[in-house]
């Protein structure tokens, strides 16, 4: 086994122990120290994504199928789909997604209203 692989496995184990508040941290850190591996600070785990890849886009398309809407109405629709998405995050997510969809030609904005491109 390569040293790089062993070091990576030990660092991953250290991270798992720290985040899971498990026993054995001193042993793993002793092994890393013996191998001369620099140990960075371990950050808290990232929050699970409230919506999977492509969900925001699908929700926006669903909202616009009824006809043109203002951004705040689209945000309201997206926020209603998932209770665990705060309004601020829904707003940011909708804004980013709308501009990406505009670049690809799926939607356009006219007079402050977003609509599907036929």
Secondary structure as a PSIPRED ss2 file (coil, helix, strand):
# PSIPRED VFORMAT (PSIPRED V4.0)

   1 X C   1.000  0.000  0.000
   2 X C   1.000  0.000  0.000
   3 X H   0.000  1.000  0.000
   4 X H   0.000  1.000  0.000
   5 X H   0.000  1.000  0.000
   6 X H   0.000  1.000  0.000
   7 X H   0.000  1.000  0.000
   8 X H   0.000  1.000  0.000
   9 X H   0.000  1.000  0.000
  10 X H   0.000  1.000  0.000
  11 X H   0.000  1.000  0.000
  12 X H   0.000  1.000  0.000
  13 X H   0.000  1.000  0.000
  14 X H   0.000  1.000  0.000
  15 X H   0.000  1.000  0.000
  16 X H   0.000  1.000  0.000
  17 X H   0.000  1.000  0.000
  18 X H   0.000  1.000  0.000
  19 X H   0.000  1.000  0.000
  20 X H   0.000  1.000  0.000
  21 X C   1.000  0.000  0.000
  22 X C   1.000  0.000  0.000
  23 X C   1.000  0.000  0.000
  24 X C   1.000  0.000  0.000
  25 X H   0.000  1.000  0.000
  26 X H   0.000  1.000  0.000
  27 X H   0.000  1.000  0.000
  28 X H   0.000  1.000  0.000
  29 X H   0.000  1.000  0.000
  30 X H   0.000  1.000  0.000
  31 X H   0.000  1.000  0.000
  32 X H   0.000  1.000  0.000
  33 X H   0.000  1.000  0.000
  34 X H   0.000  1.000  0.000
  35 X C   1.000  0.000  0.000
  36 X C   1.000  0.000  0.000
  37 X C   1.000  0.000  0.000
  38 X C   1.000  0.000  0.000
  39 X C   1.000  0.000  0.000
  40 X C   1.000  0.000  0.000
  41 X C   1.000  0.000  0.000
  42 X C   1.000  0.000  0.000
  43 X C   1.000  0.000  0.000
  44 X C   1.000  0.000  0.000
  45 X C   1.000  0.000  0.000
  46 X C   1.000  0.000  0.000
  47 X C   1.000  0.000  0.000
  48 X C   1.000  0.000  0.000
  49 X C   1.000  0.000  0.000
  50 X C   1.000  0.000  0.000
  51 X C   1.000  0.000  0.000
  52 X C   1.000  0.000  0.000
  53 X C   1.000  0.000  0.000
  54 X C   1.000  0.000  0.000
  55 X H   0.000  1.000  0.000
  56 X H   0.000  1.000  0.000
  57 X H   0.000  1.000  0.000
  58 X H   0.000  1.000  0.000
  59 X H   0.000  1.000  0.000
  60 X H   0.000  1.000  0.000
  61 X H   0.000  1.000  0.000
  62 X H   0.000  1.000  0.000
  63 X H   0.000  1.000  0.000
  64 X H   0.000  1.000  0.000
  65 X C   1.000  0.000  0.000
  66 X C   1.000  0.000  0.000
  67 X C   1.000  0.000  0.000
  68 X C   1.000  0.000  0.000
  69 X E   0.000  0.000  1.000
  70 X C   1.000  0.000  0.000
  71 X H   0.000  1.000  0.000
  72 X H   0.000  1.000  0.000
  73 X H   0.000  1.000  0.000
  74 X H   0.000  1.000  0.000
  75 X H   0.000  1.000  0.000
  76 X H   0.000  1.000  0.000
  77 X H   0.000  1.000  0.000
  78 X H   0.000  1.000  0.000
  79 X H   0.000  1.000  0.000
  80 X H   0.000  1.000  0.000
  81 X H   0.000  1.000  0.000
  82 X C   1.000  0.000  0.000
  83 X C   1.000  0.000  0.000
  84 X C   1.000  0.000  0.000
  85 X C   1.000  0.000  0.000
  86 X C   1.000  0.000  0.000
  87 X H   0.000  1.000  0.000
  88 X H   0.000  1.000  0.000
  89 X H   0.000  1.000  0.000
  90 X H   0.000  1.000  0.000
  91 X H   0.000  1.000  0.000
  92 X H   0.000  1.000  0.000
  93 X H   0.000  1.000  0.000
  94 X H   0.000  1.000  0.000
  95 X H   0.000  1.000  0.000
  96 X H   0.000  1.000  0.000
  97 X H   0.000  1.000  0.000
  98 X H   0.000  1.000  0.000
  99 X H   0.000  1.000  0.000
 100 X H   0.000  1.000  0.000
 101 X H   0.000  1.000  0.000
 102 X H   0.000  1.000  0.000
 103 X H   0.000  1.000  0.000
 104 X C   1.000  0.000  0.000
 105 X C   1.000  0.000  0.000
 106 X C   1.000  0.000  0.000
 107 X E   0.000  0.000  1.000
 108 X E   0.000  0.000  1.000
 109 X E   0.000  0.000  1.000
 110 X E   0.000  0.000  1.000
 111 X C   1.000  0.000  0.000
 112 X C   1.000  0.000  0.000
 113 X E   0.000  0.000  1.000
 114 X E   0.000  0.000  1.000
 115 X E   0.000  0.000  1.000
 116 X E   0.000  0.000  1.000
 117 X C   1.000  0.000  0.000
 118 X C   1.000  0.000  0.000
